[in-house]
Amino acid sequence: MNNFKGFSLHPMDAMNNIKAMIDASIILCASTDEEISQTGDQVLYLVRNYAEAVCIESSESVLVAEKQG
């Protein structure tokens, strides 16, 4: 797997993407408009799943490297 829903799983790219997504979700969640606020919640769930995918990908990479080492 090279990406998660089009987002890079490379750790440095992912950290930058996750930060940007969290920033956006904070702004959206602060809205008094319910639909926009819910969109912020959805972005947070996306970020959570993205972070999990990055962890899994990183763990798999470490295991492969250990087997080769």
C-alpha atoms as an extended CHARMM CRD file, in Angstrom:
* protein
*
        69  EXT
         1         1  MET       CA              0.0000000000        0.0000000000        0.0000000000  PROA      1               0.0000000000
         2         2  ASN       CA              1.5260000000        3.3190000000       -1.0400000000  PROA      2               0.0000000000
         3         3  ASN       CA             -1.2790000000        5.5890000000        0.0040000000  PROA      3               0.0000000000
         4         4  PHE       CA             -4.4130000000        5.9420000000        2.0940000000  PROA      4               0.0000000000
         5         5  LYS       CA             -7.2890000000        7.3710000000        0.0740000000  PROA      5               0.0000000000
         6         6  GLY       CA             -4.7130000000        9.1930000000       -2.0440000000  PROA      6               0.0000000000
         7         7  PHE       CA             -2.6410000000       10.4840000000        0.9030000000  PROA      7               0.0000000000
         8         8  SER       CA              1.0030000000        9.4390000000        1.1970000000  PROA      8               0.0000000000
         9         9  LEU       CA              1.9140000000        6.8790000000        3.8530000000  PROA      9               0.0000000000
        10        10  HSD       CA              5.5020000000        8.1240000000        4.0250000000  PROA      10              0.0000000000
        11        11  PRO       CA              5.8970000000        9.1770000000        7.6860000000  PROA      11              0.0000000000
        12        12  MET       CA              7.0890000000       12.7540000000        7.0780000000  PROA      12              0.0000000000
        13        13  ASP       CA              4.4430000000       13.4270000000        4.4270000000  PROA      13              0.0000000000
        14        14  ALA       CA              1.7870000000       11.8790000000        6.6400000000  PROA      14              0.0000000000
        15        15  MET       CA              2.7200000000       13.9950000000        9.6630000000  PROA      15              0.0000000000
        16        16  ASN       CA              2.4490000000       17.1800000000        7.6040000000  PROA      16              0.0000000000
        17        17  ASN       CA             -0.8830000000       16.0440000000        6.1320000000  PROA      17              0.0000000000
        18        18  ILE       CA             -2.2530000000       15.0310000000        9.5280000000  PROA      18              0.0000000000
        19        19  LYS       CA             -1.3060000000       18.4010000000       11.0470000000  PROA      19              0.0000000000
        20        20  ALA       CA             -3.0290000000       20.2560000000        8.2180000000  PROA      20              0.0000000000
        21        21  MET       CA             -6.1370000000       18.0640000000        8.5380000000  PROA      21              0.0000000000
        22        22  ILE       CA             -6.3310000000       18.5830000000       12.3010000000  PROA      22              0.0000000000
        23        23  ASP       CA             -5.9870000000       22.3500000000       11.8300000000  PROA      23              0.0000000000
        24        24  ALA       CA             -8.8100000000       22.3030000000        9.2820000000  PROA      24              0.0000000000
        25        25  SER       CA            -11.0330000000       20.1650000000       11.5010000000  PROA      25              0.0000000000
        26        26  ILE       CA            -10.5630000000       22.5490000000       14.4410000000  PROA      26              0.0000000000
        27        27  ILE       CA            -11.7540000000       25.4550000000       12.3040000000  PROA      27              0.0000000000
        28        28  LEU       CA            -14.6970000000       23.4840000000       10.9170000000  PROA      28              0.0000000000
        29        29  CYS       CA            -15.7730000000       22.1710000000       14.3400000000  PROA      29              0.0000000000
        30        30  ALA       CA            -15.8270000000       25.7290000000       15.7070000000  PROA      30              0.0000000000
        31        31  SER       CA            -18.5410000000       26.7170000000       13.2380000000  PROA      31              0.0000000000
        32        32  THR       CA            -22.0140000000       27.4290000000       14.5520000000  PROA      32              0.0000000000
        33        33  ASP       CA            -23.4230000000       25.8170000000       11.4060000000  PROA      33              0.0000000000
        34        34  GLU       CA            -24.2450000000       22.1960000000       12.2660000000  PROA      34              0.0000000000
        35        35  GLU       CA            -23.4250000000       20.8080000000        8.8200000000  PROA      35              0.0000000000
        36        36  ILE       CA            -20.0110000000       22.4680000000        8.7550000000  PROA      36              0.0000000000
        37        37  SER       CA            -19.2940000000       21.3630000000       12.3220000000  PROA      37              0.0000000000
        38        38  GLN       CA            -20.1740000000       17.7730000000       11.3900000000  PROA      38              0.0000000000
        39        39  THR       CA            -17.7800000000       18.0110000000        8.4550000000  PROA      39              0.0000000000
        40        40  GLY       CA            -15.0570000000       18.8370000000       10.9850000000  PROA      40              0.0000000000
        41        41  ASP       CA            -15.9710000000       15.6770000000       12.8980000000  PROA      41              0.0000000000
        42        42  GLN       CA            -15.7470000000       13.6640000000        9.6890000000  PROA      42              0.0000000000
        43        43  VAL       CA            -12.3010000000       15.0770000000        8.9880000000  PROA      43              0.0000000000
        44        44  LEU       CA            -11.1970000000       13.9880000000       12.4760000000  PROA      44              0.0000000000
        45        45  TYR       CA            -12.3700000000       10.4290000000       11.8050000000  PROA      45              0.0000000000
        46        46  LEU       CA            -10.4920000000       10.4970000000        8.5000000000  PROA      46              0.0000000000
        47        47  VAL       CA             -7.3500000000       11.7010000000       10.2930000000  PROA      47              0.0000000000
        48        48  ARG       CA             -7.6820000000        8.9360000000       12.8690000000  PROA      48              0.0000000000
        49        49  ASN       CA             -7.9570000000        6.2630000000       10.1820000000  PROA      49              0.0000000000
        50        50  TYR       CA             -5.1170000000        7.8320000000        8.2030000000  PROA      50              0.0000000000
        51        51  ALA       CA             -2.8370000000        7.8340000000       11.2530000000  PROA      51              0.0000000000
        52        52  GLU       CA             -3.7000000000        4.1910000000       11.8870000000  PROA      52              0.0000000000
        53        53  ALA       CA             -2.8180000000        3.2910000000        8.2890000000  PROA      53              0.0000000000
        54        54  VAL       CA              0.5180000000        5.0990000000        8.6200000000  PROA      54              0.0000000000
        55        55  CYS       CA              1.2840000000        3.1430000000       11.8030000000  PROA      55              0.0000000000
        56        56  ILE       CA              0.4440000000       -0.1490000000       10.1270000000  PROA      56              0.0000000000
        57        57  GLU       CA              2.5430000000        0.6850000000        7.0680000000  PROA      57              0.0000000000
        58        58  SER       CA              5.4740000000        1.7680000000        9.2380000000  PROA      58              0.0000000000
        59        59  SER       CA              5.2430000000       -1.3890000000       11.3480000000  PROA      59              0.0000000000
        60        60  GLU       CA              5.2310000000       -3.5680000000        8.2450000000  PROA      60              0.0000000000
        61        61  SER       CA              8.2740000000       -1.7250000000        6.8920000000  PROA      61              0.0000000000
        62        62  VAL       CA             10.1460000000       -2.3040000000       10.1580000000  PROA      62              0.0000000000
        63        63  LEU       CA              9.3000000000       -5.9940000000       10.1340000000  PROA      63              0.0000000000
        64        64  VAL       CA             10.5310000000       -6.3810000000        6.5530000000  PROA      64              0.0000000000
        65        65  ALA       CA             13.7470000000       -4.5380000000        7.3770000000  PROA      65              0.0000000000
        66        66  GLU       CA             14.3350000000       -6.7420000000       10.4370000000  PROA      66              0.0000000000
        67        67  LYS       CA             13.8560000000       -9.9120000000        8.3890000000  PROA      67              0.0000000000
        68        68  GLN       CA             16.3150000000       -8.6760000000        5.7800000000  PROA      68              0.0000000000
        69        69  GLY       CA             18.8480000000       -7.4780000000        8.3690000000  PROA      69              0.0000000000
